[in-house]
């Protein structure tokens, strides 16, 4: 997991907790649709992660190629890990 100052936790529809990198925007609605978008300048234009949650299930509808993993736990947590930044030498 990321260091505490690099991640944020918030609760979305049906009581699911999202743990995401700090530079993300999360939008959800009462129907259980969750969108996680990246606001980092490093990943401008990256597609969002789209999830569907309900009381007992969470499904990944689409995933961004900049994410290293999206984990779903039995205690209703969804953990998003981003790939490390790549630094190119000139």
Number of C-alpha atoms within 10 A of each C-alpha: 12 14 8 10 8 11 16 15 15 12 15 18 18 16 13 22 18 20 20 24 23 16 13 14 13 17 12 17 11 11 11 17 18 23 17 20 19 24 15 13 8 10 11 10 11 15 15 20 21 19 18 17 21 15 11 10 12 19 12 14 12 13 16 17 13 17 16 13 14 16 12 18 11 8 9 18 18 19 17 21 17 17 11 9 9 7 6 5 4 3
